Amino acid sequence: MDPRNASERNSRLAEAISFHPATEEGRRFREALGRFATGVTVITATAPDNRPIGMTVNSFTSVSLEPPLLLWCPARSSSRHDAFATAKGWAIHVLGAEQTDLSLRFTRGGAGFDGLAHEVSPEGVPLLPAAAARFDCRAHACHPGGDHSILVGEVARVTIAGPADHPLVFVAGRFASLAAEAD
């Protein structure tokens, strides 16, 4: 490590602030969370009225290998929350760096499935084209988690496409990508 960079980092750490998230405005808490880079996923399901729905999500993680369980956390304030919370299953699509436009389709105000060609799984879940990885899940559990719900799914099928070295990531409120290291 370059000593000049270490000195600059130590200077920034000396300027650090601490606060209790319940007493500060939510913006600062979100800013602190934004320092953790996450992958970007689009999660799809079939709504009770049989229309395909999707949501861009970065609150996704593995839970267990035996059985294979994943979780994600939709906001309870989302108009799509109840459809996902009651769905029998969903597909989690991990996006690559070139799929920013696809992720934006499934954010609030995005076009969603309007005009988007897609397939449907044998379980009736809409599937997006060309995700870096896809996890087809059966709903396993739904837990309250403050202003979000914690949805746990048991993975029934995994599909991998393309290289894993160019994921779409979200950090500091922006999309980014990681460059592959040279061998």
Backbone as a ProteinNet text record, in pm:
[ID]
protein_1_A
[PRIMARY]
MDPRNASERNSRLAEAISFHPATEEGRRFREALGRFATGVTVITATAPDNRPIGMTVNSFTSVSLEPPLLLWCPARSSSRHDAFATAKGWAIHVLGAEQTDLSLRFTRGGAGFDGLAHEVSPEGVPLLPAAAARFDCRAHACHPGGDHSILVGEVARVTIAGPADHPLVFVAGRFASLAAEAD
[TERTIARY]
84.1	0	88.8	56.6	128.3	108.6	217.7	204.7	123.8	129.3	50.1	-98.4	-139.2	-279.8	-321.8	-234.2	-265.4	-283.6	-200.5	-212	-343.9	-379.6	-506.6	-624.9	-618.5	-726.8	-737.6	-625.7	-628.7	-687.4	-658.5	-713.9	-866.1	-915.3	-1060.6	-1125.5	-1058.5	-1115.1	-1124.4	-1028.1	-1031.7	-1152.2	-1202.5	-1317.6	-1448.9	-1445.5	-1565.1	-1663.9	-1790.6	-1895.1	-1968.2	-2024.8	-2107.7	-2244.1	-2347.1	-2481.8	-2570	-2680.8	-2778	-2881.4	-2906.1	-2993.7	-3136.8	-3182.4	-3319.8	-3333.2	-3220.3	-3229.2	-3183.5	-3122.5	-3077.7	-3179.3	-3176.1	-3264.4	-3222.2	-3320.2	-3296.8	-3192.3	-3173.9	-3077.4	-2937.6	-2897.4	-2761.7	-2745.4	-2848.3	-2843.6	-2832.4	-2914.1	-2906.2	-2768.5	-2711.7	-2577.7	-2474.5	-2484.2	-2390.7	-2409.2	-2533.8	-2559.1	-2504.9	-2509.8	-2461.9	-2312.6	-2240.6	-2095.9	-2065.1	-2168.8	-2153.7	-2201.6	-2111.7	-2148.6	-2225	-2332.3	-2411.9	-2429.5	-2464.5	-2503.9	-2644.2	-2685.4	-2818.6	-2894.3	-3016.5	-3102.2	-3236.1	-3303.3	-3444.4	-3516.1	-3617.7	-3693.4	-3830.4	-3871.7	-3997.5	-4090.3	-4218.5	-4321.2	-4446.2	-4548.4	-4677.6	-4772.3	-4835.1	-4928.4	-5056.4	-5135.8	-5262	-5355	-5344.8	-5428	-5361.4	-5256.3	-5182.2	-5095.8	-5070.4	-4979.3	-4838	-4736.5	-4598.2	-4558.8	-4487.9	-4437.3	-4289.4	-4220.2	-4078.1	-4039.4	-3926.6	-3876.8	-3724.1	-3659.6	-3513.7	-3480.4	-3387.4	-3358.9	-3208.8	-3155.5	-3017	-3007.1	-3121.4	-3121.2	-3144.1	-3039.9	-3045.5	-2922.4	-2940	-2824.5	-2856.8	-2752.8	-2771.9	-2794.3	-2870.2	-2901.6	-2842.1	-2860.7	-2824.1	-2789.1	-2693.3	-2661.2	-2744.1	-2779	-2858.3	-2972	-3089.4	-3131.5	-3086.5	-3087.6	-3044.5	-3150.7	-3120	-3213.7	-3151.4	-3231.5	-3192.5	-3296.2	-3256.1	-3355.3	-3341.3	-3450.3	-3451.7	-3557.9	-3552.5	-3634.7	-3707	-3833	-3908.4	-3964.7	-3971.1	-4029.8	-4179.9	-4230.9	-4374.6	-4456.8	-4393.4	-4464	-4475.7	-4408.9	-4412.9	-4550.8	-4598.4	-4726.9	-4718.7	-4599.3	-4581.2	-4555.6	-4539.7	-4503.5	-4595.8	-4726.2	-4819.1	-4819.6	-4805.5	-4802	-4680.6	-4564.8	-4445.9	-4457.3	-4509.2	-4517.1	-4611.7	-4708.4	-4803.1	-4777.8	-4679.1	-4649.3	-4598.7	-4628.1	-4580.4	-4433	-4380.6	-4240.2	-4202.7	-4074.2	-4021.1	-3886.5	-3840.7	-3709.3	-3621.6	-3501.8	-3405.2	-3303.1	-3297.2	-3206.6	-3090.3	-2970.1	-2849.5	-2802.1	-2786.8	-2757.6	-2609.5	-2571	-2435.3	-2422.9	-2299.7	-2270	-2343.1	-2371	-2435.7	-2587.8	-2643.2	-2788.1	-2850.5	-2787	-2842.7	-2982.3	-3001.2	-3132.5	-3239.8	-3205.3	-3300.6	-3337.2	-3238.4	-3268	-3358.2	-3338.9	-3420.1	-3565.4	-3591.2	-3729	-3812.7	-3746.9	-3820.4	-3808	-3763.4	-3766.2	-3899.8	-3929.4	-4054.6	-4065	-4176	-4196.6	-4138.7	-4070.2	-4013.3	-4120.5	-4085.1	-4180	-4216	-4137.6	-4164.4	-4164.4	-4263.5	-4271.6	-4333.1	-4382.6	-4443.7	-4346.3	-4382.6	-4300.9	-4174.7	-4157.7	-4036.6	-4065.7	-3993.3	-4006.9	-3951.2	-4023.4	-3976.7	-4035.9	-3977.6	-4026.5	-4100.3	-4160.5	-4229.6	-4178.4	-4143.8	-4093.2	-4206.3	-4172.8	-4277.6	-4371.4	-4321.6	-4403.6	-4487.4	-4474.7	-4553.7	-4490.4	-4361.4	-4291.3	-4228.2	-4247.1	-4184.5	-4032.4	-3961.7	-3815.5	-3759.3	-3658.8	-3593.9	-3483.1	-3454.9	-3348.4	-3209.7	-3115.9	-2972.3	-2924.3	-2978.9	-2923.6	-2791.7	-2700	-2572.3	-2595.6	-2693.8	-2735.9	-2883.2	-2952.4	-3093.6	-3120.2	-3194.1	-3233.5	-3385.3	-3439.5	-3583.4	-3617.7	-3703.6	-3729.5	-3876.3	-3898.3	-4030.4	-4033.6	-4144.3	-4156.7	-4139.8	-4057.3	-4027.6	-4078.5	-4059	-4102.4	-4111.8	-4195.6	-4208.2	-4209.3	-4113.7	-4100.7	-4110.9	-4169.8	-4167.8	-4026	-3988.8	-3855.6	-3862.4	-3928.3	-3941.7	-4027.1	-3974.4	-4052	-4036	-3972.6	-3957.8	-4010.2	-4022.7	-4047.8	-3924.6	-3900.7	-3788.5	-3847.4	-3827.5	-3880.8	-3769.1	-3793.5	-3695.8	-3749.4	-3663	-3702	-3610.1	-3667.7	-3587.2	-3558.5	-3430.8	-3389.3	-3423.4	-3501.8	-3540.8	-3453.7	-3402.6	-3324.7	-3233.6	-3112.2	-3014.9	-2975.2	-2966.8	-2920.6	-2806.9	-2694.3	-2578.5	-2552.7	-2530.4	-2501.7	-2389.3	-2291.4	-2184.4	-2086.9	-1987.3	-1884.1	-1937.1	-1873.5	-1915.4	-1830.7	-1740.3	-1645.3	-1688.3	-1810.9	-1857.1	-1997.3	-2011.9	-2144.3	-2187.2	-2317.4	-2371.5	-2376.3	-2321	-2320.9	-2386.1	-2426.5	-2489.3	-2413.5	-2361.8	-2286	-2302.3	-2318.3	-2331.5	-2443.2	-2553.2	-2667.9	-2653.5	-2550.8	-2526.4	-2495.4	-2523.3	-2482.1	-2334.6	-2266.2	-2124.9	-2098.5	-1978.3	-1937.6	-1795.4	-1760	-1625.9	-1548.2	-1428.2	-1341.1	-1272	-1261.1	-1190.6	-1042.1	-979.6	-834.9	-759.8	-651	-565.7	-489.8	-476.6	-403	-254.5
-117.3	0	123.9	218.2	345.6	423	464	535.8	665.3	729.1	852.1	820.6	709.5	670	635.2	569.4	535.2	661.8	760.2	885.8	955.2	956	1018.4	944.1	810.5	731.3	757.8	762.4	789.7	927.8	1023.7	1157.8	1154.3	1080.4	1069.7	998	895.2	823.1	913.8	1003.8	1096.4	1190.1	1210.6	1297.1	1219.8	1092.9	1009.1	1058.7	1034.7	1070.6	944.3	946.3	836.8	893.4	814.7	858.6	737.4	756.7	650.7	664.4	559.7	574.3	613.2	583.1	618.9	768.6	835.5	977	1068.1	1012.7	1091.5	1076	1168.8	1153.7	1032.7	967.7	844.1	856.4	975.1	994.7	953.5	989.4	955.1	804.5	739.1	594	527.5	573.8	519.5	544.9	662.1	694.3	596.4	566.1	470.7	331.6	288.1	158.3	154.3	268.4	276.5	256.6	256.4	231.2	83.2	-0.5	-144	-175.3	-214.5	-247.4	-379.5	-382.2	-503.9	-537.6	-660	-698.7	-647.8	-656.5	-610.9	-730.3	-747.5	-854.1	-797.1	-870.1	-844.7	-972.4	-957.5	-1072.1	-1067.4	-1180	-1187.3	-1291.4	-1268.9	-1362	-1338.3	-1415.2	-1395.8	-1340.3	-1227.3	-1163.2	-1246.4	-1223.6	-1298	-1285.8	-1175.1	-1159.7	-1219.9	-1300.3	-1373.3	-1286.4	-1160.8	-1079.5	-1093.7	-1085	-1093.9	-964.6	-980.4	-864.7	-883.7	-773.9	-778.8	-660.4	-674.9	-570.8	-577.1	-461.2	-454.9	-452.8	-540.2	-561.7	-578.1	-515.7	-544	-605	-625.4	-690.9	-840.9	-909.1	-1051	-1119.1	-1237.6	-1310.9	-1459.4	-1538.9	-1681.4	-1700.9	-1804.4	-1835	-1969.1	-2069.8	-2206.4	-2284.1	-2376	-2467.5	-2595	-2639.3	-2760	-2727.8	-2708	-2702.9	-2570.7	-2563	-2439.2	-2329.9	-2230.5	-2122.3	-1986.9	-1897.2	-1759.1	-1667.9	-1542.6	-1447.8	-1315.2	-1240.5	-1104.8	-1028.4	-896.5	-814.8	-702.3	-723.5	-616.3	-519	-392.3	-290.1	-314.7	-305.2	-324.9	-213.6	-99.4	12.6	-3.8	-101.7	-123.2	-173.4	-123.6	-170.5	-317.4	-370.8	-510.4	-604.1	-547.1	-626.7	-745.9	-721.1	-828.4	-939.9	-903.8	-1006.3	-1097	-1039.4	-1121.6	-1201.2	-1137.9	-1203.8	-1323.4	-1323.9	-1435	-1528.8	-1498.7	-1584	-1720.2	-1821.4	-1957	-1973.2	-1883	-1888.1	-1767.1	-1750.7	-1638.5	-1677.2	-1595.6	-1616.3	-1495.9	-1522.6	-1418.1	-1416.1	-1304.6	-1287.7	-1199.4	-1253.3	-1176.5	-1111.8	-978.7	-905.7	-880.5	-875.6	-841.8	-692.1	-644.3	-501.4	-437	-512.3	-456.4	-450.1	-484	-493.5	-383.4	-268.5	-155.7	-120.6	-115.2	-80.3	-179.4	-307.8	-408	-384.3	-352.5	-327.8	-206.2	-102.8	18.7	-5.1	-103.9	-136.8	-177.4	-232.2	-288.5	-205.5	-80.7	12.5	85.3	158.2	233.5	325.1	317.2	400.2	342.7	228.1	165.8	93.6	51.8	-11.6	-154.4	-216.5	-354.5	-446.5	-532.4	-629.2	-571.5	-447.7	-388.2	-393.2	-466.9	-476.1	-559.1	-630.4	-709.9	-858	-914.4	-1057.6	-1135.9	-1237.7	-1320.7	-1460.5	-1551.5	-1688.3	-1708.6	-1824.6	-1858.9	-1995.6	-2008.6	-2135.7	-2238.1	-2366.9	-2468.8	-2438.7	-2361.8	-2326.2	-2201	-2141.4	-2023.8	-1890.7	-1889.7	-1766.8	-1704.2	-1573.3	-1509	-1505.5	-1533.5	-1539.5	-1437	-1362.7	-1261.6	-1324.8	-1267.6	-1322.1	-1285.6	-1376	-1349.1	-1296.9	-1343	-1306.5	-1381	-1322.3	-1388.7	-1518.4	-1515.1	-1634.5	-1616.2	-1728.5	-1722.7	-1833.8	-1798.7	-1894.3	-1902.9	-2016.7	-2038.5	-2094.4	-2022.4	-2055.3	-2084.4	-2174.9	-2197	-2116.4	-2048.3	-1972.4	-2067.6	-2029.2	-2112.8	-2047.5	-1915.3	-1844.6	-1695.3	-1627.7	-1482.5	-1431.6	-1345	-1292	-1139.6	-1080.2	-933.8	-886.3	-773.5	-717.3	-566	-505.9	-360.9	-313.1	-220	-168.3	-253.9	-369.6	-466.1	-602	-694.3	-834.3	-912.7	-1021.6	-1108.9	-1233.6	-1246.4	-1359.9	-1461	-1582.4	-1690.5	-1787.8	-1824.1	-1919	-2038.3	-2153.9	-2274	-2284.8	-2297	-2299.1	-2435.1	-2430.4	-2552.2	-2575.7	-2465.3	-2476.4	-2354.8	-2375	-2268.1	-2269.7	-2150.5	-2136.9	-2035.7	-2072.5	-1983.5	-1956.8	-1828.7	-1791.4	-1688.8	-1711.6	-1613.5	-1609.2	-1520.4	-1510.2	-1439.7	-1468.6	-1410	-1290	-1245.8	-1143.1	-1000.2	-980.4	-845.9	-823.2	-828	-810.6	-664.1	-643.4	-509.6	-491	-382.4	-355.3	-220.2	-203	-79	-32.7	90.8	145.3	297	353.1	498.5	556.3	481	529	525.6	454.1	450.1	307.5	281.5	155.2	164.8	52.9	45.9	-96.7	-118	-252.9	-274	-398.9	-435.8	-482.6	-435.6	-481.6	-608.8	-703.2	-827.4	-798.7	-864.2	-846.9	-922.5	-864.3	-933.2	-1044.4	-1157.3	-1270.1	-1240.5
0	0	0	-83.7	-92.5	38.5	107.4	234.4	221.7	105	87.5	93	35.4	40.5	182.7	258.3	397	479.8	458.7	531.1	498.9	371.1	329.4	391.1	392.3	450.2	600.2	671.8	815.2	843.2	757.4	773.1	758.2	660.4	640.5	757.5	813	926.9	1049.1	1065.6	1178.5	1168.7	1046.7	1025.2	1031.5	1063.7	1065.7	1169.7	1143.8	1239.6	1281.5	1398.1	1446.6	1481.2	1458.9	1492.4	1513.5	1580.3	1599.1	1488.5	1409.4	1293.3	1327.3	1448	1485.5	1515.7	1544.5	1578.6	1465.7	1364.8	1249.3	1136.6	1043.5	928.9	846.5	781.2	706.4	597.6	544	435	478.3	599.1	644.9	661.9	712.7	728.7	591.2	494.4	358	297.1	324.3	272.7	328	456.8	517.1	456.7	436.7	374.3	232.1	162.5	25.3	11	120.4	115.1	93.5	107.2	85.2	-56.2	-143.8	-280.9	-283.7	-361.6	-374.1	-520.7	-546.5	-680.3	-708.4	-833.8	-873.5	-930.4	-883.5	-931.8	-976.7	-1062.5	-1090	-1050.9	-967.3	-920.2	-987.5	-1041	-1114.7	-1053.5	-1072.3	-1024.9	-1108.3	-1078.9	-1141.7	-1035.5	-1065.6	-972.9	-962.3	-858.3	-844	-965.6	-1041	-1160.9	-1285.8	-1265.2	-1370.3	-1460.3	-1425.4	-1506.8	-1450.8	-1538.6	-1490.8	-1418.2	-1307.6	-1232.7	-1206.5	-1185.9	-1154.4	-1068.1	-1000.9	-911.5	-910	-925.1	-911.9	-763.7	-723.2	-581	-560.8	-456.5	-420.3	-280.7	-213.7	-82.4	-104.3	-144.7	-180.9	-124.2	-67.1	-14.7	-2.4	5.9	31.6	180.7	214.7	353.9	392.9	306.5	341.4	215	228.6	119.1	127.2	247.9	270.4	365.3	321	181.7	118.1	-14.4	-80.1	-64	21.2	49.7	18.9	-36.2	-63.6	0.2	27.1	75.2	3.2	4.3	-48.2	28.9	21.5	109.9	35.6	-3.9	-68	36.4	-0.6	87.2	99.2	220.7	242.2	177.7	151.5	88.5	-63.2	-121.1	-265	-307.9	-419.6	-473.1	-514.8	-532	-573.5	-455.4	-335.9	-218.4	-196.8	-188.2	-152.7	-256.8	-384	-488.9	-471.1	-437.6	-415.8	-285.7	-180.9	-50.1	-51.7	-142.9	-149.4	-267.1	-350.5	-466.1	-420.3	-498.3	-467.9	-501.3	-585.7	-623	-705	-727.1	-803.3	-861.1	-955.4	-1015.7	-983.5	-935.8	-904.1	-1016.4	-1090.7	-1205	-1162.6	-1159.3	-1127.6	-1257.6	-1256	-1379.1	-1399.2	-1526.8	-1565.5	-1591	-1604.7	-1618.5	-1735.3	-1840.3	-1959.2	-1946.1	-1828.9	-1813.8	-1728.4	-1723.3	-1647.1	-1697.4	-1828.9	-1884.2	-1839.7	-1835.3	-1790.2	-1643.4	-1561.3	-1420	-1403.3	-1484.8	-1474.6	-1514.2	-1599.5	-1638.4	-1517.6	-1414	-1301.3	-1173.4	-1187.1	-1074.5	-1076	-970.2	-963.1	-1084.3	-1155.9	-1273.4	-1401.3	-1392.9	-1512.9	-1593.4	-1712.9	-1805.1	-1765.6	-1676.6	-1638.1	-1759.1	-1768.3	-1877.4	-2004.9	-2002.2	-2122.1	-2239.2	-2344.2	-2464.7	-2451	-2340.2	-2318.3	-2346.2	-2441.6	-2469.4	-2351.8	-2309	-2198.2	-2212.4	-2138.5	-2134	-2002.7	-1987.6	-1863.7	-1819.6	-1692.5	-1640.4	-1634	-1616.6	-1601.7	-1483.7	-1385.7	-1269.4	-1293.7	-1412.5	-1445.1	-1408	-1376.7	-1338.4	-1463.2	-1483.9	-1599.4	-1583.9	-1694.8	-1693.4	-1790.8	-1745.7	-1828.5	-1911.1	-2028.2	-2112.4	-2060.4	-2075.5	-2062	-1928	-1817.8	-1687.4	-1667.7	-1592.4	-1563.9	-1486.5	-1396.3	-1323.1	-1287.7	-1277	-1237.4	-1137.8	-1032.4	-930.2	-930.8	-969.6	-967.8	-830.2	-758.2	-617.9	-589.9	-495.7	-437.1	-307.8	-282.3	-157.9	-39.3	55.3	172.2	300.5	313.7	435.1	406.2	483.2	476.5	620.2	652.8	788.3	786	890.2	897.7	926.4	868.5	890.2	887.8	987.1	990	874.7	795.4	682.3	556.9	570.1	461.2	508	416.2	449.6	408.6	476.9	445.4	380.2	249.9	175	153.8	197	183	79.3	-14.1	-117.3	-120.7	-148.8	-169.8	-318.6	-352.1	-491.2	-552.3	-660.2	-730.6	-853.6	-912.5	-1035.8	-1046.6	-1098.5	-1120.3	-1267.1	-1326.6	-1464	-1464.8	-1525.6	-1535.5	-1683.1	-1717	-1856.6	-1858.4	-1941.6	-1958.6	-1842.4	-1854.7	-1750.8	-1625.8	-1514.4	-1387.1	-1348.4	-1435.2	-1395	-1428.2	-1475.5	-1506.2	-1449.4	-1316.9	-1258.5	-1257.7	-1256.7	-1233.3	-1082.9	-1033.4	-890.2	-863.1	-738.3	-694.4	-571.1	-576.4	-464.3	-463.7	-346	-328.1	-415.6	-428.7	-503	-653.6	-704.3	-849.1	-892.9	-1021.8	-1081.6	-1117.2	-1110	-1146.1	-1195.6	-1245.3	-1283.8	-1235.9	-1224.3	-1182.1	-1303	-1316.9	-1425.5	-1381.2	-1470.3	-1439.9	-1424.6	-1327.2	-1308.9	-1417.1	-1462.3	-1560.3	-1490.8	-1557.7	-1498.2	-1498.6
[MASK]
+++++++++++++++++++++++++++++++++++++++++++++++++++++++++++++++++++++++++++++++++++++++++++++++++++++++++++++++++++++++++++++++++++++++++++++++++++++++++++++++++++++++++++++++++++++++

